[in-house]
Amino acid sequence: MTTKFEELCNEDKILVFFKKLLNEWNQELDEMTELEKRTVKEKSMVATFKQCARYLRRLFEFCRKKNL
């Protein structure tokens, strides 16, 4: 059962959009080589990703509970 994005309620649209964005970002980080992951720039990128994911967790909870 797949629902079209346009048919979702606003909370579900937010949840789907940001989850997809986080998954794509995570895949991009996973594709880095071990050598790349050791650079300061890449460590900063990983830290930024983790921080964003942690901050978005609360938004996802609100979306799942339809409390927006």
N, C-alpha and C positions, 0 to 999 in steps of 0.2 A: 504494500500500500504506500504509494508515494503521492504526496500532495504538492501541487504547484506552489511555488513561492508566493505568488500573488494571492493565493487563497488562504494563506496563514494569517493568524491574528498578529498584531503589531509586536507583541512580546516574543512570539515564535520567530518572527522575521529577524528581530534583533539577535536572538539566540543563535539562529542558523548562520546569520551573516558573520558574527564575531567568532563563532566556533570554527567556521570554515577558514576565516582569516588567520586565526591562531594555528590551525593545523598546517596551512600552507607555510607560515612563518617557521614553524617547528621543523617541517620537512627541509626547508632551505638551510636551517642551522645543522640538521643531521647530515646533510650532504657535504659539509665541510670536512676536510681531511684533519687528521690529528695534529698535524703541524700547523695548520691554519687556526685551529682551536686554541693554540697556545699563545697567539699574539694578543696584545692588549686590546686592539680594536675588536677582535672576535669575542674575547672574554666580556667586553662591555656589551656587545650585541646579545650574548647569551643572558647576561644579567638583566638587561632591559626586557628581553622576552619573558623571563621568569617573573619579573616584577609586574609586567602588564597582565600576564596570566593570573597572577595572584590577585590583582586589583579587580579583574573582570569576573572573578569567581562570585563576588557578591551580586553583581549585575545579573549573572546567570541564575542565581537563586531567585532573585526577584522576578525574572522572566518566567521561570518554571512555575512559580506560585501565582503568576499573573497579578503581581502587586505593583505594576508600574502605572 
